[in-house]
Amino acid sequence: MPSTVSPLSIPSNLMKLRPILAALLALTLPLPAADAPKQPVLLYCRHFNAVGETRYLPDGTFKEILTKLRGEFEVRVNSDPLTAKSLAGVNVLLIANPSDKAVGQNPPPPHVSAQDVATLGKFVEQGGGLIVLGNQENHNLEFTDLNQLLARFGLQFVEKFTDMKAVVVPKNTPVIGGLNWAYYAGNQVVLTPGHAAKPRALVSNDVSVQPLNGARNEPGCLLAVAEPGRGRVVVATDAGWITDDALSGKGVGRVSIKPQDNWEIMRRLTRWAAGR
């Protein structure tokens, strides 16, 4: 008689292959969301900006830059006081043009306090990143109290100004070398020699390049960095260079500076501040 195969023998044989099949299936499945790489956190802090201040709003002239940064960072925006709790999990803190005076009938804005200096100093020295953007005059910029914070990193804002100009960053400059910075006017940073935070100029004003909209062309530092403890600090003397109109090429104050790599400069500086 011809041999017969039991209908139960095939499943029995397949049972032996189940561990192998399960392992192969596991290799084809996507990683759980919890295992996906987490983006570093950037906090745009509006705590020091006056209520009613329309400059550099996250849904206004800073909308595009924050949208772009969301491609590489988890971007948070709030006006909360800066505490160890509010800074928990934050990799980079951005402060732009902190306000000096109240706007309209609104309450006066908080200035940087001694407690803020202690909190932010500890945040940075323990590995956090800090980016501070200054400005030219007539922009309600507070820097007297802000300088108490910057002094901790060997940096100071001073009232020396440079008007709008095209800045070609030298190729040998760390982080942003070879890029074109469309600079839309600002103040200046002074460095403290020999400071432990290793402050240094990343971009100094080339006075041989004439401004496009005025005569002010002060020699000195336009963009500085420092490395206190395990952290990193970036201080730029202009806030308008990352506004929507600056990034689009439309320009600021009827002046358009081209070519410009402002987004790429901000991207690299932010990543550097985050330790990336």
C-alpha positions in Angstrom: 0.0 0.0 0.0 1.2 3.6 -0.7 2.4 5.4 2.3 0.2 8.0 3.9 1.0 11.2 5.7 -0.8 12.1 8.8 -2.5 15.5 8.5 -1.2 16.3 11.9 2.5 15.7 11.0 2.9 19.0 9.0 1.8 21.3 11.8 4.0 19.4 14.1 7.0 20.0 11.9 6.2 23.7 11.5 6.0 24.0 15.3 9.8 23.5 15.4 10.3 26.5 13.1 8.2 28.9 15.2 11.1 30.4 17.2 13.0 31.1 14.0 10.0 32.7 12.3 9.3 34.8 15.3 12.9 36.1 15.4 12.7 37.0 11.7 9.4 38.8 12.1 10.8 40.8 15.0 13.7 42.1 12.8 11.1 43.6 10.3 9.0 45.4 12.9 9.7 49.2 13.6 11.2 50.2 16.9 8.7 51.2 19.5 8.2 55.0 19.8 10.0 54.9 23.2 13.1 53.6 21.6 13.3 56.3 18.9 16.0 58.9 19.4 14.8 61.9 21.3 15.3 65.4 20.0 17.1 67.9 22.2 14.9 70.5 23.8 15.1 74.2 22.9 13.2 76.6 25.1 12.4 80.0 23.7 12.0 82.0 27.0 9.7 85.1 26.8 9.9 85.7 30.6 12.1 88.8 30.2 10.0 90.2 27.3 7.4 92.8 28.2 3.7 92.0 27.9 2.5 93.7 24.8 6.0 93.6 23.1 5.4 92.6 19.5 9.0 92.1 18.5 10.2 88.5 18.0 6.9 86.8 18.9 6.9 83.0 18.4 3.9 83.3 16.2 5.1 86.6 14.6 8.5 87.4 13.3 10.2 84.4 14.9 7.6 81.9 13.5 9.8 80.7 10.6 13.0 80.2 12.6 11.2 78.2 15.3 9.5 76.1 12.6 12.8 75.3 11.0 14.4 74.5 14.4 11.6 72.0 15.0 13.2 69.8 12.4 16.0 69.2 14.8 14.7 70.2 18.3 11.7 69.8 20.4 10.8 73.6 20.6 9.0 74.9 23.7 7.9 78.5 24.2 6.7 80.0 27.5 6.9 83.1 29.7 7.4 81.2 33.0 10.1 82.2 35.5 13.3 80.3 35.1 13.7 77.7 37.8 15.4 74.3 38.1 12.0 72.8 37.5 11.1 74.8 34.4 14.6 74.1 33.0 14.4 70.3 33.6 15.0 68.5 30.4 16.0 71.7 28.5 19.2 71.5 26.4 19.2 75.0 25.0 17.7 78.3 26.3 17.0 81.2 23.9 16.6 84.7 25.2 16.0 87.4 22.6 16.0 91.2 23.2 14.9 91.2 26.9 12.8 94.2 27.6 13.8 97.2 29.6 10.5 99.1 30.1 6.8 98.3 30.1 4.8 98.5 26.8 1.8 100.7 27.0 -0.2 100.3 30.2 1.1 96.8 30.8 3.1 95.9 33.9 6.9 96.4 33.7 8.9 93.3 32.6 11.0 91.3 35.0 14.7 92.0 34.6 17.4 89.4 35.2 17.7 89.0 39.0 20.4 87.6 41.2 18.4 84.5 41.5 18.2 84.2 37.7 22.0 84.6 37.5 22.4 81.8 40.0 19.9 79.5 38.3 21.1 80.1 34.8 24.7 80.0 35.8 24.2 76.5 37.3 22.1 75.4 34.3 24.9 76.3 31.9 27.8 75.1 34.0 26.1 71.7 34.4 25.9 71.2 30.7 23.1 73.5 29.4 23.3 75.8 26.4 22.3 79.5 26.4 21.8 81.8 23.4 21.3 85.5 24.1 20.4 88.0 21.3 21.1 91.7 21.8 20.1 94.6 19.5 20.7 98.2 18.6 19.2 101.1 20.5 15.5 102.0 20.3 14.5 98.4 20.7 13.6 98.5 24.4 16.7 96.3 25.1 17.6 95.8 28.8 21.2 95.0 29.3 22.4 96.4 32.6 20.9 93.6 34.6 21.4 91.1 31.8 25.1 91.9 32.0 25.1 90.5 35.5 24.4 87.2 33.9 26.7 87.6 31.0 29.5 88.6 33.3 29.4 85.1 34.8 30.6 83.9 31.4 33.1 86.6 30.8 30.9 88.6 28.4 29.3 92.1 28.5 27.0 94.0 26.1 28.1 97.6 25.5 26.5 100.5 23.7 28.7 100.6 20.6 26.8 100.0 17.4 27.3 98.7 13.9 24.7 99.3 11.2 23.4 96.8 8.7 26.1 95.0 6.7 27.0 91.8 4.9 29.4 89.8 7.0 31.5 87.1 5.3 32.6 84.8 8.1 36.2 83.7 7.6 36.6 80.1 6.5 38.8 79.2 9.4 36.1 80.3 12.0 34.9 77.3 14.1 31.3 76.1 13.7 30.1 78.8 11.1 33.2 79.3 8.9 32.7 80.4 5.3 29.0 81.4 5.7 27.4 84.7 4.9 25.8 86.5 7.8 23.2 89.1 6.9 23.7 91.4 9.9 20.8 93.8 10.6 22.4 96.2 13.1 23.2 95.7 16.7 25.4 96.5 19.7 28.7 94.9 20.7 30.1 92.3 23.1 33.2 92.9 25.2 35.2 89.9 26.4 36.9 89.5 29.8 40.5 88.4 29.2 41.6 85.3 31.1 38.1 84.4 32.3 37.5 80.8 33.3 34.6 80.4 30.8 37.0 80.9 27.9 35.0 83.7 26.2 36.1 84.4 22.6 35.0 86.3 19.6 33.5 84.1 16.9 32.8 87.0 14.5 34.5 90.4 14.8 33.4 93.4 12.8 35.5 93.9 9.6 35.5 97.7 9.5 36.8 97.6 5.9 33.3 96.5 4.9 31.0 99.5 4.9 27.5 99.3 6.3 24.6 99.5 3.9 22.3 101.9 5.7 24.4 104.1 8.0 27.8 105.2 9.1 28.2 103.3 12.4 30.9 100.7 12.0 32.5 100.1 15.4 35.5 97.7 15.6 34.8 94.9 18.0 33.0 91.6 18.6 29.6 91.0 17.0 29.2 87.3 17.9 30.9 85.7 20.9 30.9 82.2 22.5 32.0 80.9 25.9 32.3 77.4 27.5 31.7 77.7 31.2 31.9 74.3 33.0 30.2 71.7 30.8 28.0 74.2 29.1 28.1 76.5 26.1 27.0 80.1 25.6 26.4 82.0 22.4 25.9 85.8 22.5 24.9 87.7 19.3 24.5 91.4 19.0 21.5 91.4 16.7 18.1 89.7 17.0 16.6 90.8 13.6 18.9 88.5 11.6 16.7 85.4 12.3 13.3 87.1 11.7 11.0 85.8 9.0 11.9 88.7 6.6 15.6 88.2 7.1 15.4 84.5 6.4 13.3 84.9 3.3 15.6 87.5 1.8 13.0 90.3 1.9 15.2 92.1 4.4 14.7 94.4 7.3 14.0 98.2 7.3 13.9 98.2 3.5 17.4 96.7 3.3 17.9 93.3 1.9 21.3 91.6 2.4 22.2 88.9 0.0 23.6 86.3 -0.2 22.8 85.1 3.3 23.1 81.9 5.3 21.3 83.1 8.4 19.3 79.9 8.9 22.3 77.7 8.6 24.3 79.9 11.0 21.5 79.7 13.6 21.2 76.0 13.0 24.8 75.3 13.6 25.1 77.7 16.6 22.0 76.1 18.2 23.4 72.6 17.7 26.7 73.7 19.1 25.1 75.2 22.2 23.2 71.9 22.7 26.5 70.0 22.5 25.6 68.3 19.2 
